[in-house]
């Protein structure tokens, strides 16, 4: 699971860089060349959203997430482990609900032939797929961390 999280994080980094390059290209086309843009804003939104969720499993694995640890730091031993486990189970429950919702949304978008409805109007399912994969990997990373007892 750790290797998958790392691979997803590397892909997230590439998507983030592509999103930034898309914004730079959009500014150049609009303000230097004076032409209109069609795909850049939407692509940037899709790429950065995908990067956020694809990078989330690695952030959980590496402990890079924001956490308020006043109470857990005050506890020791069994009470601390119980509190940490309960918090992890709540986080896992949320991630599993998110994963279910993402897969359902992906299925609906794919089978329904949904498009974005914009000028560019690409199919919607390719934009939802990385979010769905990221939510799934985040759920699996939560399970791995719970089984290791590291959360």
Secondary structure as UniProt FT lines:
FT   HELIX           2..27
FT   HELIX           28..32
FT   HELIX           40..62
FT   HELIX           70..74
FT   HELIX           77..111
FT   TURN            112..113
FT   HELIX           125..148
//
